[in-house]
Amino acid sequence: MAEDNNAEILHKMRHSLAHVMAQAVAELFPGVKFGIGPAIDNGFYYDFDLEHRFVPEDLPVIEKKMKQILGAAYKFERTELPRAEALKHFADKGEKYKVELINDLPEGSVISIYKNGPFEDLCKGPHVEHTGKLKAYKLVSIAGAYWRGSEKNPMLQRIYGVAFQTPDELNAYLKQQEEAAKRDHRKLGKQLDLYSINETVGPGLVLWHPNGARIRHEIETYWKNEHFKGGYDLVNTPHIGRAGLWETSGHLGFYKDSMYAPMDIDGIEYYAKPMNCPFHIEIYQSKSRSYRDLPLRWAELGTVYRFEKAGVLHGLMRVRGFTQDDAHIICTPEQIEAETIEVLRFSMNILKTFGLKDIKAYLATRPEGAVGEPARWEEAQKSLRAAADKEGVPVELDEGGGAFYGPKIDLKVKDSIGREWQMSTIQFDFNEPERFKMEYTGADGAKHRPYMVHRALMGSLERFFGVLIEHYAGNFPLWLAPVQAKVINISQEDETYAREIETRLKAAGLRVVTDLGHSTLNAKVRDASMEKTPYLVVVGKKEREAGTVTLRLRGGKSVFGVNTAELAENLRREMAERLLNGVYA
């Protein structure tokens, strides 16, 4: 309850600060017209229509004016107006966006205005008592935003702000954002030559460079091996399918806006797949199934294609073509609880291998209008809860928040700087088994409908990779690093010895390169540091004569007189055991 109250207080503060910012802009830039200004996660924004183009230098000026408004302690006063009077009031002020909003309100709606000092706005509230209650805020960015999110409407200017209850909370958030900017996967992706996205190929379509593809290979190899150990079989399916398949699955009815336009092949429409599940069901339907065949656990690294608007594309986090680490579990009612417990355990172990250990589960239950028998929903929800309890994962319940076709658990993880990311999803589906008329023969000889569970551990390889880049700040653990060690020589006399060290480390299965360039030692060290290579192996006259190396770690620490055989064995073990902290750290 205290958490709910705190959220309500923050919402009112942030909403009130949006009004204060609008008042400040109105006083500084006469003639501005107003869009909307809601509270959002961590802060607020307001959309403005004016000739002046905002620049970053405007933000401290607006903040200063906001501070004056807070000092005046203007009360937030609410007034209700009849519809016709409200329309005339805003039309007379030239506030066309407010007039449009009022016209779109249902007949009989309460139309309220909030006033703080000389500023007033169409608003349903609520707000704090007066502007003097507001303190910990900062304006952080400027963006363009189409009015009401439509490209057919005017482009407005949006100013974002952040706000918290105390200056300490604000400062902690700003520090986190500063660190996040340093870890931005788009910046590090370019610096480390991991991937690119360009206009020639198309927005939202990822080109994996050799360094990124090497990391992807390590992730995929680990993923596949763990699935084989976990009793899964791997399947592979096409990138396109006939329209009839997507009609049966319901995607053309429910999901068409997110699918790409059809292609004509031999006079029949085909669609690029937005999901893998109908193909897995077709494999199931390829022959009769008995209860003795179940459970079936089928997994695929399947590339899918979904239309995302250009405005929401964001590096690797939101793309148009991506590879889902998909799996479907098909089982009997008697098997469902054990299978759910196992899939959650499996998901947790995979995430923890990558150092994602702060995990919370969100359980979404049956909504209104859901398909499927209530008893099956109850059984599925019970199995999801039992799985979370057995793993000791904190659970937040989202009553009625499930998809219409089944309940689910989402696993969200906190990264190394405390940001929460949604990763794994375990989703029951009572819709597609019915639509495809999936059956198995039970012990009683009768036909029964199986349970089907969709499961993605990483979500997509692209997004998961983006999260890992930022989680590690590009400092990948040894087993993932595209180049694990770089050998550098101090002088030309050491070149042969440097090559010998490279050969020994490669023989131990390590990914090693040698820099024999004529740059200074400091320059070579600086280059390796920019590349975030885990280990820098330095050889000079002293090391050559002793048959050792000097090891320089990513953090700048040096380890002298390291035996090369011992080094090879230690790094091989660090890689094989997927250690997150280096042996020499």
C-alpha positions, 0 to 999 in steps of 0.5 A: 500500500505504501508503494502505491501511495508513493507512486500516486504522489510521484505521479501528481508531482510529475504531472504538476511539473509538466504544467510548471514547465508549460507555464515557464515556456509560455512566459519565455516564448509568447505565442506558443501553442500547447499539445499535451503534457503527461507524467511518464516513467521517471518524469514528464514531458510537454509538447509545444507548437512554436516557431522558435526551435528549442536547443539544449541551451534553452533547457537551463533557461526554462529550468530557471524560470520554473524555479521562480514559479516554484518559489511563488507557490501558485495553487493548482485550482480546478474549474469545471466548464460545460462543453460549449463554454470550454470549446469557446474558451480554448478557441478564443485563445487559439489553442487548436489542439485543446479544441480537438481534444475536447471535441473527441471527448464523449458526450457528458464528459466532465471537462476540467481546467487546472490553473496555476498562477497565470497559466491554465490547461485542459486537464483532468488532474490530479495535482499537488496543492501548490507549486512550492511542493515541487523540488527535485526535477531536471529537464533532460532532452528535446525531441520531435513528436507528431501530434497524437502520434500520427505522421499525418499531423503536425510535428511538435517539439517535446521537452522531457524532464525527470523528477523524484521526491528527493534530490538524492533520488534525482541525483542517483537517477541522473548518475545512472543515466550518465553511466547508461550513456557511456554504455549505449550499445549503439556507441559501443557497437560501432567502437567495438565493430560489432554490428551496423544498421544502414539505410541501404539495407533498410532500417531495423535490419541488422548486419552482424560484423565478424566481432559481433558474429563471433559473440553470437556464435558463442551464445548460440552454441551455448544455447544449443548445447544447454537445450540438448542437455535439457531434453529439447530437440531443435527444429528449423522452419522456413522464413515464409508461409502461405496465407492460409497458415496465418489465417488458421493461426489467427495472425492475419486476423489479429496481427496483420498490421505488424506483418509485411505485405504478402508476396505472390508465388505461383498465384498464392499469397505468402507472408514473411513469418512474424512468429515461429509457432504455426510452423512448430504446430505443423511439425506436430500435425505431421503424424498422429501423437500419443500420450507416450510421445509427450512431452515434446520440447522443440526449440528453434533460433528462428528469424522473424519479421515484424513491421515496426514504425520508423519512430520506434526503431532503436539500435538492437533493442527494436528492430524489424528482423530478429532471431527469436530463441523460441521453444514450444512445449507440448504436453498432457495436463498431468505433465504441465506443472513439472514442465513449467517448473523445469522451464522456469529453472532452465530460464533462470540458469541461462540468464545467470550464466550471463551474470543477470542474477537480479530476477523478478517474475511478473504473472499475468492472469485471465482477462475478460473475453479470454479463450479456453476453459477456465479450469485450464486457465486455473491449472496453468496459472497454478503451475506458473505460480508453483514454478516461481515459488520453487525457484524462490523468484519474487512474483508480482501479480497482474490480475487480468493482465494475461493475453486472451489466449493464455496466462504468462510469466515474464522474467525481468532482470536488473543489469549492472547499473540497476535498469530493469529489462524484460527477458524470458517469457513463459506463455500458455496458449489455449488458442492455437491448439484449438484453431489447429485442432491439435490432438493426442491419443490418451491412455483411455484411447480417446482424443485429447487436446494437449497443453502448449507453452510458448517460451523464449529465454532471451526474447531475441538474440538482437535485443539480448545482445544489446542488453549484454553490451550495456550490462558489460559496458562492452567488457565481455567475459572471456568466453564471449570476447571476440578477441580474448588476448592480444600479444604485443612486443616491446621491440623488433627483437621480441617478434619471434617470441611473441609469435611463439606465445600466440601459437601456444595460446591458440593451441589452448583454444583461445582467440588470440591476435598479435600486434607486431606494429612499430607503434610505441608500447603505450599506443598499443596498450591504448588501442587494446584498451579501446578494443576492450580486449580482456588480456594484453600479453606483453613480451620484451627482453626480460620476458623473453629471457625468463620464458614468461610474459607480463599480463596486463588486465582490462582495469590496468593492473599488471601481473609480472613473470607469468608462466606461459603454460600456466597462463594458457591453462588458466585462460582455458579454464576461465573460458570453459567455465564461463567465469564472469570474473577473470582468474587474474582479477 
